[in-house]
Amino acid sequence: MGTQIITVSVLLHLLTGACTPSLLADSTKTIESIAVRYKRSDEIGPKFQNAIEPLKLNYQWKNNGIILKSGKGKTKRWEFIDGKTRKSEKSAHTNPENKEQESRFLPPQSQWAPSPASSKDVSITFENSFGLPVRVFWVDFEGALKNYGTIPPGRDMSISTFAGHQWVLHFSANDLSGIFIASNHDCVAKIDTRSRRMAMKPSSPVPKLQSTPSSKLLIHEHNVWLTRKEKKDLQLTHKGTEEDFFLHEFHYSPNKRFALGFQSTRVFPRKIPLLHSSPKDQVQPTIEFINYPKPGDPRPQRRPILFDLKNKITISVDESPFLDSWSVQFKNWSKDSRSVRVLFNKRGHQELALISIDSSTGKVTDLVRETANTFVDYSQKTMLHWLDQSGQFIWASERDGWNHLYRIDSSTGSVINQITSGKWVVRKIEHVDEKNEVIWFAAMGIHPNQDPYYLHLAKVNFDGSGLTFLTKADGSHRWEFSPDHTLFVDRWSRVDHPEVAEFRSAKDGSLIRELARQDLTPLLEEGFSMPIRFSAPGRDGKTMIHGILIQPTDFDRNQVYPVIENIYAGPHNFHVPKKFGLQISQRRLAELGFIVVQMDG
C-alpha cells in the first residue's frame, strides 16, 4: 500500500467538499461521491455501537471463591468456584425470592453504634443498585468508621465479618446510602433508595472520619481562635488579613494536643473573555469572563503553622522551604504525634518534597526531595504508602531513570532499600500487606515482547525479593481483588483482541478458570476491521514508538490513500488506545477515504 502525507490545507478542502474526489482514489476507478462517504461516516458510529455487546460478568466474592450469577427473571443460576480446590458447584433456584431467600436480606437501619464483640464469623454481601460508587465503612468497637473500599455502580462486594457488626455506606460524608447490622448467618445488604431513606433520617449520625479534641480551632476575621467548653474563646493568631489569611483547614494529631493549619495569600486570577456569537436567548452576542491563570501569574502561597492546644500557643514553622509553591498538602501525622508530614510541590514541577515538621519545635526536615531537569511527574507518579507498624513508608521515584518503589525510614528519610528495579515502571500501588511485608502493584513494560504501555499486575516483598508477575496475556489488564486479596478477577484485551475475563490466584497468578470471553461476531459482520498495531524506531533510532493504523471499511490495498495523523501528544501521558474499543472518532475520519494513524511520541 502506498501512502502520502496530507497537508492541513488539503485536509480542510476535503472535509468541506471543495477538493476534487480524485485525491481519494485512483482516477481509473469509479469515484464515490463525497456525500456518500459523509453519510457512511455519520452512520458508522451507531452501526458499530449497536452491534457490540460488552462482556457481562455478574459475580460476587464468597469465602475462598467466587459466585457466578446467570439467568434472568425468577429463574437464576449460581455457580460457586472454589479458589483453593478449583472445583465448582452449580445450583439453580426457580424462585430466589421465597421466604428462605428473603431472610438473607438485611433490614436497613436508621442509625449505628459501636460494633459488639462477636466470635461468629459470617459473610455480608453489599449490592449497590445506584449508578454511583458507594464507600464501605466498618464501625469499630469505639464507634469510629474504618474504610473498607468502594463498590462500583451496579456491582456487589462480599466481606467477611462477624454477627452483630455494624456497617455504614455513603456517597460522601453527608450523603449516606445505607446502614446495616450483620445477622447470624451469611446475608445480603441491598443498597437502594429504601436503605438511603432510612440512613438519612434525622436521627442518623454523620460519618466521623477524624475525631476532634474538646478544644478545637476555628477562623474568625481571618485569624485562628481556640474554642473551649465553658470557657471564653482564645485568639491564637493576630497577623491574618484579607490578603493573607488563615484557612479553615486543621489536622489534629493522634493525641489531640497539636494541630496543623495553613496561612495563604489571596490571589485574584486573570480573567479572559469568551464571546458567544450566537446565544440561544438573544440575537446580540454576549461576553463571558472566565478565570484563566497564565504562566508567570501569581499563585496562592500556603505556609504551614502549628498549634499547641495544651499550652494554647502557636509554633512557628520556617517558611523558606515552602516558597514559590504550586501546592502544599497535609499528608499525615506520625503515630506518636511527634511530627507531621506535608508534601511540597514547587512551581514548575522540578521539585517535589515530603517534609517532616517537628510538632514541638516547628523544625523542618526533608524526608524525600525529588528534583529533575525536565519535570517531576507529580500527577501520575506520586505514590506514598505509610507503614505504621514499622515507622517506614513506601515511595515511588524516577531517580534511577525508571519509576520504582523505595522503602524509606519515616524518622530520618534514609533509604532502607530499593524494592523494585529494572527497565520497566511502577504505575500504582494496589495493595500492601504490612504483616507479611508484600506489595501488589500495577506496572508497565514488564514483558519485553509486549507493548510497554500494557498494564500488568505484579507482587514483591518489602526487601525486593519474590518479584512475581501475576498477569502475562499479551494485552492491557484490569483486575478486582477478593476482600482478603488472595484471588482476583483479571479482565484483559487489546485494540485487536476482545475482552477476556479470568479467575486467578493473587499468590502466583496461576489460572483457576476462564470466566467469559467477549463475542465480536455481530460487530465483524457489520464490516468492523481490527486496528493494525505497529511499532517503529523513533528519532534516536533506538526508542520504539507504538501506534495503531485504522482503515476505511472499503479499504483496497491496490489504492493510494492520504494519511491523517491523529495526535494529542505530551510528556504527561500516552493517548494511543490499548484496550479493545470501537475508536469511533478515528473511524469516522477513515471512512471519508483516509488511513488514520495514531502514535505516541
Buried (B, 14 or more C-beta within 10 A) or exposed (E): EEEEEBEEEBBEBBEEEEBEBEBBBEEEEEBBEBEEBBEBBEEBBEBBEEBBEEBEBBBBBBBBBBBBEBEEEEEBEBBBBBBEEBEBEEEEBEEBEEEEEEEBBBEBBBBBEEBEEBEEEBBBBBBBBBEEEBBBBBBEEEBBBEEBEEBEEEBBBBBBBBBBBBBBBBBEEEEBBBBBBBBEEBBBBBBBEEBBEBBBEEEBEEBEEEEEBEBBBEBEEBBBBBBBEEEEEEEBBEEBEEEBBBBEEBBBBEBBBBBBBBBBBEEEBEEEEEEEEEEEEEEEEEEEEEEEEEEEEEBBBBBBBBBBBEEEEBBEBEBEBBEEBBBBEBBBBBBEBBBBBBBBBBBEBBBBBBBBBBBEEBEBBEBBBBEEEEEBBBEEBBBBBBBEEBBBBBBBBBBEEBBBBBBBBBBEBEBBEBBBEEEBBBBBBBBBBBEEBBBBBBBBBBBEEBBBBBBBBBBBBBEBEEBBBBBBBEBBBBBBBBBBBEBBBBBBBBBEBBBBBBBBBBEEBEEBBEBBEBEBEEBEEEBBBBBBBEEEEEEEEEEEBBBBBBBBBEBEEEBBBBEBEBBEEEEEEBEBBBBBEBBEEBBBBBBBBBBBBBBBB
